[in-house]
Amino acid sequence: MRIEILPEARDDLLAGFWFYERQGRGLGAYFRDSLDRDIESLCQLGGVHSVVFGYHRKLSRRFPFAIYYRIEEDVVRIRAILDCRKRPSWIRRRLRGA
């Protein structure tokens, strides 16, 4: 399977990077590397995750973030990468408007 990260999900990833980088130098890079591994795992595991708000949701292994995606043909399209500490109503609105 091929992975496509939509622009809004790239923005989410960048925002997460800068959030963690402000917490401590190098932590943003660790966040990015961890999420990159989670995203790469979708090549083999895409579609096995539960559906939340109309998207498959893969929880990150190291950070409180979730990757929301859909599978269309043989492409995993990542719609959002969101902080799980946000209110569910905010996440639902974000996914509808993303």
N, CA and C atoms as a LAMMPS dump frame, in Angstrom:
ITEM: TIMESTEP
0
ITEM: NUMBER OF ATOMS
294
ITEM: BOX BOUNDS ff ff ff
-5.0000000000000000e+02 5.0000000000000000e+02
-5.0000000000000000e+02 5.0000000000000000e+02
-5.0000000000000000e+02 5.0000000000000000e+02
ITEM: ATOMS id mol type element x y z
1 1 1 N 0.827 -1.176 0
2 1 2 C 0 0 0
3 1 3 C 0.881 1.254 0
4 2 1 N 0.367 2.271 -0.625
5 2 2 C 1.054 3.557 -0.691
6 2 3 C 0.432 4.488 0.357
7 3 1 N 1.233 5.385 0.906
8 3 2 C 0.748 6.332 1.91
9 3 3 C 0.76 7.737 1.332
10 4 1 N -0.332 8.447 1.53
11 4 2 C -0.432 9.845 1.131
12 4 3 C -0.818 10.653 2.368
13 5 1 N 0 11.628 2.703
14 5 2 C -0.291 12.504 3.837
15 5 3 C -0.85 13.802 3.268
16 6 1 N -2.097 14.077 3.568
17 6 2 C -2.742 15.279 3.06
18 6 3 C -2.138 16.523 3.719
19 7 1 N -2.225 17.67 3.041
20 7 2 C -1.575 18.888 3.555
21 7 3 C -1.966 19.253 4.99
22 8 1 N -3.246 19.083 5.338
23 8 2 C -3.657 19.43 6.698
24 8 3 C -3.023 18.503 7.737
25 9 1 N -2.788 17.249 7.371
26 9 2 C -2.111 16.325 8.281
27 9 3 C -0.629 16.691 8.414
28 10 1 N -0.023 17.147 7.326
29 10 2 C 1.367 17.631 7.404
30 10 3 C 1.458 18.828 8.346
31 11 1 N 0.464 19.71 8.273
32 11 2 C 0.422 20.861 9.186
33 11 3 C 0.295 20.403 10.634
34 12 1 N -0.544 19.375 10.874
35 12 2 C -0.694 18.826 12.223
36 12 3 C 0.64 18.284 12.734
37 13 1 N 1.346 17.576 11.868
38 13 2 C 2.636 16.99 12.245
39 13 3 C 3.646 18.086 12.579
40 14 1 N 3.666 19.129 11.788
41 14 2 C 4.573 20.245 12.032
42 14 3 C 4.225 20.963 13.342
43 15 1 N 2.942 21.155 13.61
44 15 2 C 2.52 21.792 14.858
45 15 3 C 2.939 20.947 16.062
46 16 1 N 2.782 19.633 15.953
47 16 2 C 3.213 18.739 17.03
48 16 3 C 4.716 18.794 17.234
49 17 1 N 5.449 18.832 16.118
50 17 2 C 6.913 18.949 16.194
51 17 3 C 7.292 20.181 16.998
52 18 1 N 6.737 21.341 16.651
53 18 2 C 7.12 22.589 17.318
54 18 3 C 6.658 22.622 18.769
55 19 1 N 5.503 22.013 19.057
56 19 2 C 5.051 21.938 20.444
57 19 3 C 6.087 21.202 21.288
58 20 1 N 6.519 20.037 20.818
59 20 2 C 7.474 19.248 21.596
60 20 3 C 8.874 19.856 21.581
61 21 1 N 9.232 20.505 20.511
62 21 2 C 10.56 21.141 20.451
63 21 3 C 10.641 22.277 21.476
64 22 1 N 9.535 22.969 21.695
65 22 2 C 9.517 24.024 22.724
66 22 3 C 9.635 23.437 24.125
67 23 1 N 9.212 22.185 24.306
68 23 2 C 9.307 21.525 25.609
69 23 3 C 10.753 21.174 25.945
70 24 1 N 11.52 20.853 24.92
71 24 2 C 12.925 20.5 25.122
72 24 3 C 13.599 20.276 23.786
73 25 1 N 14.799 20.795 23.675
74 25 2 C 15.532 20.672 22.413
75 25 3 C 15.733 19.2 22.047
76 26 1 N 15.38 18.861 20.825
77 26 2 C 15.514 17.491 20.337
78 26 3 C 14.252 16.658 20.515
79 27 1 N 13.357 17.092 21.395
80 27 2 C 12.126 16.329 21.61
81 27 3 C 11.218 16.384 20.384
82 28 1 N 11.254 17.497 19.652
83 28 2 C 10.463 17.608 18.425
84 28 3 C 10.916 16.599 17.383
85 29 1 N 12.228 16.42 17.254
86 29 2 C 12.762 15.435 16.303
87 29 3 C 12.372 14.023 16.726
88 30 1 N 12.395 13.759 18.029
89 30 2 C 11.986 12.443 18.534
90 30 3 C 10.502 12.203 18.229
91 31 1 N 9.685 13.242 18.41
92 31 2 C 8.259 13.162 18.074
93 31 3 C 8.084 12.827 16.595
94 32 1 N 8.759 13.591 15.745
95 32 2 C 8.633 13.39 14.296
96 32 3 C 9.07 11.976 13.897
97 33 1 N 10.203 11.519 14.419
98 33 2 C 10.685 10.178 14.092
99 33 3 C 9.703 9.103 14.556
100 34 1 N 9.156 9.281 15.749
101 34 2 C 8.191 8.306 16.272
102 34 3 C 6.937 8.255 15.413
103 35 1 N 6.425 9.432 15.049
104 35 2 C 5.222 9.471 14.217
105 35 3 C 5.51 8.947 12.812
106 36 1 N 6.7 9.202 12.295
107 36 2 C 7.07 8.652 10.981
108 36 3 C 7.015 7.125 11.007
109 37 1 N 7.501 6.517 12.086
110 37 2 C 7.448 5.05 12.199
111 37 3 C 6.003 4.566 12.294
112 38 1 N 5.178 5.293 13.057
113 38 2 C 3.762 4.921 13.153
114 38 3 C 3.094 4.997 11.779
115 39 1 N 3.41 6.041 11.03
116 39 2 C 2.834 6.215 9.695
117 39 3 C 3.311 5.104 8.758
118 40 1 N 4.595 4.802 8.793
119 40 2 C 5.139 3.736 7.929
120 40 3 C 4.482 2.395 8.209
121 41 1 N 4.106 2.151 9.458
122 41 2 C 3.487 0.866 9.806
123 41 3 C 2.14 0.679 9.107
124 42 1 N 1.549 1.772 8.644
125 42 2 C 0.26 1.673 7.961
126 42 3 C 0.366 0.964 6.615
127 43 1 N 1.567 0.86 6.06
128 43 2 C 1.748 0.108 4.809
129 43 3 C 1.297 -1.342 4.991
130 44 1 N 1.6 -1.925 6.153
131 44 2 C 1.214 -3.303 6.422
132 44 3 C -0.068 -3.404 7.242
133 45 1 N -0.304 -2.421 8.111
134 45 2 C -1.412 -2.543 9.055
135 45 3 C -2.609 -1.654 8.729
136 46 1 N -2.556 -0.934 7.62
137 46 2 C -3.655 -0.04 7.259
138 46 3 C -4.975 -0.768 7.167
139 47 1 N -5.969 -0.24 7.854
140 47 2 C -7.305 -0.824 7.817
141 47 3 C -7.658 -1.682 9.005
142 48 1 N -6.689 -2.037 9.855
143 48 2 C -6.985 -2.901 10.997
144 48 3 C -7.423 -2.111 12.232
145 49 1 N -7.284 -0.812 12.196
146 49 2 C -7.599 0.017 13.357
147 49 3 C -9.09 0.344 13.404
148 50 1 N -9.591 0.569 14.613
149 50 2 C -11.01 0.879 14.752
150 50 3 C -11.356 2.199 14.071
151 51 1 N -12.619 2.3 13.694
152 51 2 C -13.107 3.494 13.013
153 51 3 C -13.714 4.431 14.057
154 52 1 N -13.237 5.673 14.05
155 52 2 C -13.707 6.705 14.968
156 52 3 C -14.023 7.946 14.138
157 53 1 N -15.221 8.467 14.274
158 53 2 C -15.654 9.651 13.525
159 53 3 C -15.5 9.456 12.013
160 54 1 N -15.68 8.219 11.537
161 54 2 C -15.641 7.944 10.108
162 54 3 C -14.261 7.686 9.53
163 55 1 N -13.235 7.651 10.37
164 55 2 C -11.856 7.41 9.93
165 55 3 C -11.251 6.295 10.772
166 56 1 N -10.362 5.526 10.157
167 56 2 C -9.564 4.602 10.953
168 56 3 C -8.665 5.454 11.836
169 57 1 N -8.463 5.003 13.081
170 57 2 C -7.629 5.762 14.009
171 57 3 C -6.514 4.874 14.555
172 58 1 N -5.278 5.248 14.235
173 58 2 C -4.113 4.558 14.784
174 58 3 C -3.512 5.436 15.868
175 59 1 N -3.401 4.873 17.056
176 59 2 C -2.789 5.609 18.159
177 59 3 C -1.278 5.501 18.071
178 60 1 N -0.607 6.61 18.32
179 60 2 C 0.851 6.611 18.315
180 60 3 C 1.359 5.777 19.487
181 61 1 N 2.485 5.136 19.287
182 61 2 C 3.058 4.292 20.336
183 61 3 C 3.713 5.106 21.447
184 62 1 N 4.252 6.277 21.127
185 62 2 C 5.042 7.029 22.096
186 62 3 C 4.426 8.343 22.57
187 63 1 N 3.526 8.904 21.819
188 63 2 C 2.973 10.217 22.128
189 63 3 C 1.447 10.148 22.14
190 64 1 N 0.784 11.073 22.848
191 64 2 C -0.686 11.037 22.899
192 64 3 C -1.315 11.628 21.639
193 65 1 N -0.973 11.064 20.503
194 65 2 C -1.483 11.52 19.213
195 65 3 C -2.127 10.352 18.488
196 66 1 N -3.076 10.688 17.622
197 66 2 C -3.749 9.684 16.809
198 66 3 C -3.654 10.083 15.347
199 67 1 N -3.498 9.084 14.507
200 67 2 C -3.437 9.272 13.059
201 67 3 C -4.793 8.83 12.507
202 68 1 N -5.494 9.744 11.866
203 68 2 C -6.807 9.459 11.284
204 68 3 C -6.636 9.298 9.78
205 69 1 N -7.109 8.178 9.259
206 69 2 C -6.891 7.882 7.842
207 69 3 C -8.044 7.074 7.266
208 70 1 N -8.076 7.059 5.951
209 70 2 C -8.993 6.2 5.195
210 70 3 C -8.18 5.466 4.146
211 71 1 N -8.703 4.326 3.731
212 71 2 C -8.07 3.568 2.656
213 71 3 C -8.956 3.696 1.426
214 72 1 N -8.356 4.19 0.357
215 72 2 C -9.053 4.344 -0.91
216 72 3 C -8.234 3.617 -1.96
217 73 1 N -8.818 2.529 -2.463
218 73 2 C -8.124 1.615 -3.369
219 73 3 C -6.898 1.078 -2.639
220 74 1 N -5.695 1.326 -3.123
221 74 2 C -4.5 0.814 -2.443
222 74 3 C -3.688 1.958 -1.815
223 75 1 N -4.389 3.04 -1.441
224 75 2 C -3.725 4.209 -0.871
225 75 3 C -4.269 4.478 0.529
226 76 1 N -3.361 4.643 1.482
227 76 2 C -3.721 5.084 2.828
228 76 3 C -3.624 6.599 2.802
229 77 1 N -4.775 7.281 2.943
230 77 2 C -4.797 8.754 2.932
231 77 3 C -4.938 9.243 4.365
232 78 1 N -3.898 9.873 4.849
233 78 2 C -3.898 10.382 6.213
234 78 3 C -4.519 11.767 6.206
235 79 1 N -5.621 11.891 6.927
236 79 2 C -6.39 13.135 6.95
237 79 3 C -5.944 14.074 8.068
238 80 1 N -5.579 13.499 9.226
239 80 2 C -5.213 14.337 10.365
240 80 3 C -4.324 13.555 11.323
241 81 1 N -3.492 14.29 12.046
242 81 2 C -2.654 13.735 13.108
243 81 3 C -2.897 14.64 14.308
244 82 1 N -3.733 14.154 15.243
245 82 2 C -4.261 15.027 16.28
246 82 3 C -3.886 14.573 17.688
247 83 1 N -3.784 15.551 18.556
248 83 2 C -3.503 15.336 19.969
249 83 3 C -4.744 14.716 20.62
250 84 1 N -4.601 13.561 21.223
251 84 2 C -5.729 12.864 21.846
252 84 3 C -6.232 13.578 23.095
253 85 1 N -5.478 14.543 23.593
254 85 2 C -5.906 15.276 24.784
255 85 3 C -6.945 16.346 24.456
256 86 1 N -7.213 16.563 23.175
257 86 2 C -8.254 17.505 22.762
258 86 3 C -9.626 16.894 23.053
259 87 1 N -10.61 17.745 23.188
260 87 2 C -11.977 17.266 23.406
261 87 3 C -12.45 16.475 22.187
262 88 1 N -13.19 15.397 22.412
263 88 2 C -13.718 14.628 21.289
264 88 3 C -14.564 15.479 20.334
265 89 1 N -15.315 16.435 20.863
266 89 2 C -16.127 17.282 19.986
267 89 3 C -15.231 18.133 19.083
268 90 1 N -14.094 18.585 19.591
269 90 2 C -13.151 19.354 18.771
270 90 3 C -12.572 18.471 17.67
271 91 1 N -12.195 17.249 18.032
272 91 2 C -11.629 16.312 17.053
273 91 3 C -12.656 16.016 15.962
274 92 1 N -13.899 15.765 16.354
275 92 2 C -14.962 15.475 15.384
276 92 3 C -15.136 16.653 14.41
277 93 1 N -15.202 17.868 14.949
278 93 2 C -15.336 19.054 14.067
279 93 3 C -14.134 19.194 13.168
280 94 1 N -12.954 18.968 13.676
281 94 2 C -11.709 19.096 12.897
282 94 3 C -11.708 18.1 11.738
283 95 1 N -12.145 16.888 11.991
284 95 2 C -12.175 15.873 10.937
285 95 3 C -13.233 16.181 9.891
286 96 1 N -14.321 16.739 10.301
287 96 2 C -15.375 17.1 9.334
288 96 3 C -14.94 18.28 8.477
289 97 1 N -14.204 19.213 9.077
290 97 2 C -13.806 20.417 8.355
291 97 3 C -12.458 20.339 7.703
292 98 1 N -11.689 19.281 7.985
293 98 2 C -10.331 19.18 7.435
294 98 3 C -10.335 18.885 5.975
